[in-house]
Amino acid sequence: MHDSYDTDAKGRIIAVAVTLHPSIAAKSILITGITPNSLGAEFALNIAAYAPSQLLLASRTPSALATVAAGIAAQHPSVAVTTFPLDLSSLFTVRTTAAAVLAHLAATAATLDVLAADGHESQLATSHLGPFMPTKLLLPVLTLGVGRAVNVASSGHAFGTLDYAYPNFALAGEGYDPWAAYGASKSPYVLFRVALAACGGPSWSLHPGGRICTD
């Protein structure tokens, strides 16, 4: 896999980190979707320059976590980095990882695969159900006002609308549209953030911007 970012995109990431560095310093920050040269890895590397208390990196690929963690350690050796295995398509592993993150904090202060491991439509599981679960389980921290929830969503939510009567589609193969499923998976995640903000929890939802190449 090779991901590329244009110069302007990197500049925007750095500018945001510079502007918000008071909100980064001395904070524990959990980042999912960590793979080398990915948006998550780029985000982690940039905010590491502004003295977070620790970075908690999560990914389903241990080798990816090790590579990104090593890169951060090489450039910012004073930043504590802890890695966690996390497969967002499996709610079981999401629960396990969320429990591990809470324990750690307490101690320190468009795919063609239709069904995921738990039987949910795979894009819905990865884009909404998986990220929803740790946010819900971390609400005891968020509601104290010492944390905030930011989700990387997508303007692709416009590609489809989730039918709540049939969230897994027909799953008969015929008529399954991966891009419609992608859009449908993003819509409830955005709406969840709206609901969380309405309940008083600090919450943001954003579109990550353009990508030059992903293979």
Disulfide bonds with the S-S distance in Angstrom:
none
